[in-house]
């Protein structure tokens, strides 16, 4: 059974950095995607931030975080850790951040919340001026 647990959310001043982690278990091979989403109060739907394919570590980012955020994956047999390094944080980055997993290959990077099967409980990031 796949389980995802996020940690690392915190309050930080604008311009600062944070690193989020998502520890996961239950993956049997490298044929899966993991992603970071976020949802701020008032948002109808979670917004994809970054996606990584474990098979070749290809990545994709939403435009608003390109050059500031970095997704990476540390794969260990039986337990993986997904990271989101966030630099140059802005007030508008304030949100609940979630990691998500999809355990199948897709020809194109999945980016919709409905593409992903497994979710963590979320970790809060608050950026202040």
N, C-alpha and C positions, 0 to 999 in steps of 0.2 A: 504494500500500500504506500502510495506517495504522500509524503508530508512535507510542508514548506513552513519554515519559521524565520521571520524577519527580525533583525535587530539593528540597532545603530541610529535610530531616529533620535533627534535632539533639537533643542533650541539653539540657534546660532545667529550671529549678526550678518547682515548683508556683506558679501565679499568673502565670507568664510568658506570652509570646506567641511564635508562630512563623508563618511563611507558607510553605506548600508550593506548589510550581509543578509543572505538568505540561505540557511542551511536546509538541505533537502536529502531525503532518503527514498529508496524504492525504485531508483532508475536501474535498469538492467543492461542498457547499452548506451551508445552515444547518439542514437537516433531520436533526438528530442530538441525542442526549443524551450528556452526560458526567457522571461521578460520582466521588466519593471514597468508598472503602471502607477499612476497617481490620481487622486481625486480630491479636489478642494471643495469646501462647502459651497453648495449651490450648483455644482457641476452635475449634469444629468447622468453622465457616463464617465467611467474611468478612462483616462487618457494614457495611451502607450508612450513610454519614455524611450525605452531601448529594448532591443531583442537580440538574442544570440542563439546560434545554432551550434549545439555541442559537437556535432560531427566534424566541422571544420573551423569552428569559432568565428564564422562570419557574423558581423554585427550590423545593426541598423539603428538609427536614432531619429527622433522627431526633431524638426528644425530648431525648436526653441532651446534645445539643450546641446546641440552640436558644438563641439569645441570646449564645452564646460563639463560634461558628464562622460564617464567611461564605464561601460559594462564589461565585466570579465567573469570567467568561470574557472574554478579550481576543481578538477575532477579527480576524485579518489574513489576506488572501488567501494561501493556500498554507501558512500556519503559524498555529496557535492556541496560546494559553497559558491553561490552567485553573489557578485559584488556590484555595487554602483558607487563609483567614486564621483562625488559632486564637488566641483570647484566653482569659484565665482558665483556663489549662491545669491539669488535675487529674492526679493520679498514675494514675487509671484511664484516662486518655487514652493511656497508653503502649501502643504497638502499631506494627506495620508498616502504613504507609499506602500505598494503591494508587489510581491513577486508572484509569478504565475508560470505554469509549465504545461506544455503540450507534448504528449509522448507519441508522436508520429512525425513522419517526414512530410513536408509540404514543399511544393516547387517554389512558392513565393513565401517571403517572411510573413508570418501571421502577425497582425497588428490590432485586431479587434478583440475586445474582452471575451466575446463569445467563441473565439478561436481556441481559447485556453480552458483546460479541464480542471487544473488544480491551482489553488490559491492559498497564499498565506493569510494571516490575520491582519497584517498591516502594521506599519510603524510610522509615527507622526514626525514630520519635519516642519519646524516653524522657523522662518527667517524674519528677523526684525531689523529695523533701521538703526 
